[in-house]
Amino acid sequence: MDIGAIWDLIILQPMINIVISLSDILFNSFGLTIIAMTIIIRGAMYPLTRRQLRATKAMQSLQPKIAELQKKHGKDKQKLAQEQMKLYKESGVSPTGCLVPMLIQMPIWIALYQAIIRVLAVSPESFLNLSRYLYDWPIVYSALPLNQHFLWMNLAVPDLFLAIIVGATMWVAQKMSTPVSADPKQKSQGQMMVIMMPLMFAFLSMSFPSGLALYWVFSNLITIAMQYLALGGWGGLLPARAQKQPSERDKKLKKRIAEVEQVPTVVTAPEADISSTTQEEGVEDERGRDKRQDRGGGYTTSIRRTWRKPRRGRGRRSKRR
Amino acid sequence: MFRYIRSLAGKILLLLIIIAVGLAASGCIGFGAQQAGWSGVMVTDSSLFFGSAEGKLVALNTENGGQLWPPVSFETSGSGGFGCAAQATAVALYGTPAIDGDLVYIGGFDGKVRAITAENGATRWVYPREGSLHTIIGGPVVTQGRVYTGSVGGIIYALDATTGDWVWEFETRDEIWSTPAIDGDTLFIGSFNKKLYALNIATGEQEWQQPFETQGPIVSTPLVYNNTVYVASFDRHVYALDAADGGKIWQFPNEDGTENKPEKWFWASPVISNNTIYAANMDGKVYILNADDGVFITAIDLGSSISSSPVVASDKVFIATEEGNLYYIDTSSNQARQLPDLGGRGSAPFTTRDGGVYVHTYKEEIIYALNAENGAIIWNSTISNQ
């Protein structure tokens, strides 16, 4: 028995018969069957997915340290590799930690994908081929052919709208799981994957039966939900503000603030107010500067107060420039 | 700067590779799922016609398999998918052509019915003249100046055989892959909605109060004999019905029958000889039943799946498995005899005429003309050479 026959017997054939039987239970709706199967399989694979996500999170948390190592040993590649391995070992993180659970899950995903394609059977040849996989279960024989219409879609033909959703959901999932690397090369590769994978899958969705696209959409949505829970947020999609490096604009602004603080302050308010204000300014300014490291644009509190316009009328609020 | 250019070139290269892989996977450059077709052979006194896997109507003479006229190509311009240029693709032809007078009729996967002049291969008419119907898988049947065919859109069409004008249509609301059978003024056809319909060929109105319902789709052509309709279904049953009202006479296996139960679909049409029904199943067995009461006589295991409809000639049932193993069953003894294997796979129905049995194999496309008396090959013709 060759490997293809073993694959069919152990994995693909059970999957096809379960899909058909489930469809009979779910009101002969193949769309609902695809969604249910995706949820069931992703649920069953959750322990593996959790390991994968934990490894992803650990890798993300190590990125600042890796960046430091790259800064330190950037020119000595061998040393850098050694230090990185040492860091992984000390942190208890395996660089292949994300990969192994994913590889174990791959056969199941492929089997589900193949089952969907085979059960859709758009041509007489594929329908003839489907008969080879059927068990001797009455439910299987009464369920076929499956109802290929779901919502606005014919699941046997491509659907443009669903293809766009495939691309969008995959982009979100990819963006969440891609670590923000300090290494420009790795960063560039990561960014490329984030863009190319959704584009490729969206393109494939435009050419394959939309039943497959429906599976991809729900698989992506489950991935997003799992990643959200495991990463404790949106991961690489919305990185924490504290992790953000100060921009060039921020650096210039800090410099400008420092310059402003050197020159005498121009005020228009009464002197009594000035003294009280300037006494506080030192504290306020430091506080403001601390906050400003993580924010872009705007002026610090001290500058805004300095440029406050005189009141024009009673009860009118001052305008900020 | 140089590094930047090199990095950019690398990215562009990667982008091109990914697009190429995507195109290959999506079928733009020929790796997508293809339909080939398995048309049966229509035989007249001196010529035979069939649809080839390359989407061509081929005409051969029955004497030696020589070509009568250059094959007529049917092509359709596929959209090519998003971002792909439209390209002409061969139309898959599954149904056996029908012939009436000087015209050969054939339906294609592109949803068109064509009438071709038998003498020279010239196209007489195409229906519809603009656009197309849903995909056509079953073959057409022609009688009394009209052509009848079903479509995947679930509609049975009656067309004028001379002009191709629409006469009537009947909607079953589910796919039709079956070739109709006509007996007298009644047309019988099965649908994916698990029902068998009986329609008046003049008006298209139902002749039975309600269609006969099975538990599975019907893709085989019903057999009509002695006012009885024999139909085999995907529900693994063979039914005998009264042709007049659709009432069930018997079914095999019966309601509580658990022995000799077929394991897979009935794709092939049943045939009858000496008041005995021969029904080939995809489990590789031919179930032999008494035509009067459906009592099981015996089953012959041919070893692999059977989807090709057999034919009866000279008291023998000629049959082939999908693997291309060729047999005949002697109807007097119900014993099978294996003949030399066919060169290709077998899903097309057999045809017989004037002591000859004809079959068209696919993958390796060959037409065989066999002697109905002993199964010996009279001639064979490889289609790729046509």
Interface residues (C-beta under 8 A of the other chain):
Chain A: V122 S123 P124 E125 S126 L128 S131 R132 L134 D136 Y141 S142 L144 P145 P158 L160 A163 S188 M192 M196 L199 M200 F203 L204 M206 S207 F208
Chain B: S7 K11 L14 L15 I18 I19 V21 G22 A25 S26 G27 C28 G32 A33 Q35 A36 W38 G81 F82 G83 A92 Y94 I137 E175 W177 F192 Q215 G216 P217 F234 D235 R236 E263 K264 W265 W267 M282 S305 S307 E322 S347
